[in-house]
Amino acid sequence: MKYDLLNIISSSLDNSDLKEIKKNFSVLLDSVKKNNNSKIILENGHTPVLKEFLLGEINQILETQTIERTKYYIKRLIKSLTETKQSKINDLNLNRWKEYDDIITDSLWILNKRDNSGVHHAGYWGNFIPQIPNQLLRRYTKKAEWILDPFLGSGTTLIEAQRLGRNAVGIELSKKVLDQTKRNVSKEANPNKVKLEFVNGDSASINLRSILSTLQIKAFQFQIFHPPYWDIIKFSESKSDLSNAKSIEEFLKGFGSVLDNCLPMLDKKRYAAVVISDKYSGGEWIPLGFYVMQEVLKRGMILKSTIVKNFDETTAKRNQKELWRYRALAGGFYVFKHEYIFIFQKK
Ligand SMILES: C[S@@+](CC[C@H](N)C(=O)[O-])C[C@H]1O[C@@H](n2cnc3c(N)ncnc32)[C@H](O)[C@@H]1O
């Protein structure tokens, strides 16, 4: 069912009788309510509008007491249905911002259920949940832009990029992991004809300029760093693997080299994210996250947000839950339940 909604709404602007306007909008409200689709198609090629959004806007108009205010809301509604307002870093239409209620804007992320759809899986120990790149890519990239993930692992970022129509390069030190990831990701459909590049190498030294020139692009528009949380999980035997760093200093130096190699390839004013947690060892809370944040700040990036995300318990941790609770009570510390997502912008 196609609505000539805009005409009905616009004609109210010429009406100075508030009662009559409200009557028209009540009829409109009923007919929108009766529509079974969640998205309502407008005439004249405008993008479909979410039913919930429209109901909210009409209700707001119906609750208004003065003619001036009513017309203000009607004008705003017409604008949101007909005009697009976009920032330079994503495809969100700010005139319809109320429609994006699944996009998180608070700094506390409680994400309980892992998205296990398609080729996503929790089998790679130490991978992040797909909602992290999904949220970030929608906030910080536009369709067809290029993303860099220098710690590819099981390819969670690239799977999300493919689904969202963004191109991406993923770098992974372990050839075995890279090959498995490439095989797995290729099982998923690529309706947007996205380009995904799987590169085997050390992100601290790989020649990104030559990768960019092969791809015939100048830079990346977003970078997402999910390094090993130092030695919490050992990923390989390689000396270049950040999880094999002998000390915190060595880990930070290694991570700094990855930043030095990658950040120059990020477009100015664009964003980068680091996903990291702290660590507890030898009776001491090691603020790994804050050390890592310092490394990024030292390289001239601006901190835009510190997000705290709840940490999903791994099976191993779940079995030891009681033990950890006892240890915490006895040892005067708190059990880890969170990790960080730091958001930075290039000057
Ligand atoms: C925390 S995991 C990333 C997981 C990934 N976000 C996912 O969802 O699967 C870190 C990955 O970085 C890789 N790695 C470690 N040091 C590296 C380096 N110097 N260069 C490239 N990759 C490295 C590890 O092999 C591991 O797969």
The ligand as a MOL file (V3000), in Angstrom:
LIG
                    3D

  0  0  0     0  0            999 V3000
M  V30 BEGIN CTAB
M  V30 COUNTS 27 29 0 0 0
M  V30 BEGIN ATOM
M  V30 1 C 42.3950 -10.7500 19.7630 0
M  V30 2 S 42.6870 -11.5760 18.2670 0 CHG=1
M  V30 3 C 41.6640 -10.7630 17.0980 0
M  V30 4 C 40.3440 -11.4460 16.9560 0
M  V30 5 C 39.4410 -10.8440 15.9090 0
M  V30 6 N 38.9710 -9.5290 16.2630 0
M  V30 7 C 38.2430 -11.7540 15.6870 0
M  V30 8 O 37.0940 -11.3300 15.9400 0
M  V30 9 O 38.4570 -12.9170 15.3410 0 CHG=-1
M  V30 10 C 44.2900 -11.0340 17.8490 0
M  V30 11 C 44.8350 -11.6560 16.5470 0
M  V30 12 O 46.0320 -10.9590 16.1930 0
M  V30 13 C 46.9690 -11.8630 15.6520 0
M  V30 14 N 48.2980 -11.2000 15.8120 0
M  V30 15 C 49.1050 -11.1420 16.8840 0
M  V30 16 N 50.1880 -10.3900 16.6390 0
M  V30 17 C 50.0730 -9.9470 15.3560 0
M  V30 18 C 50.8660 -9.1180 14.5160 0
M  V30 19 N 52.0360 -8.6040 14.9360 0
M  V30 20 N 50.4230 -8.8730 13.2620 0
M  V30 21 C 49.2610 -9.3920 12.8130 0
M  V30 22 N 48.4600 -10.1840 13.5550 0
M  V30 23 C 48.8690 -10.4650 14.8220 0
M  V30 24 C 46.7560 -13.1410 16.4290 0
M  V30 25 O 47.1880 -14.2610 15.7150 0
M  V30 26 C 45.2360 -13.1290 16.6450 0
M  V30 27 O 44.5850 -13.8360 15.6250 0
M  V30 END ATOM
M  V30 BEGIN BOND
M  V30 1 1 1 2
M  V30 2 1 2 3
M  V30 3 1 2 10
M  V30 4 1 3 4
M  V30 5 1 4 5
M  V30 6 1 5 6
M  V30 7 1 5 7
M  V30 8 2 7 8
M  V30 9 1 7 9
M  V30 10 1 10 11
M  V30 11 1 11 12
M  V30 12 1 11 26
M  V30 13 1 12 13
M  V30 14 1 13 14
M  V30 15 1 13 24
M  V30 16 1 14 15
M  V30 17 1 14 23
M  V30 18 2 15 16
M  V30 19 1 16 17
M  V30 20 1 17 18
M  V30 21 2 17 23
M  V30 22 1 18 19
M  V30 23 2 18 20
M  V30 24 1 20 21
M  V30 25 2 21 22
M  V30 26 1 22 23
M  V30 27 1 24 25
M  V30 28 1 24 26
M  V30 29 1 26 27
M  V30 END BOND
M  V30 END CTAB
M  END
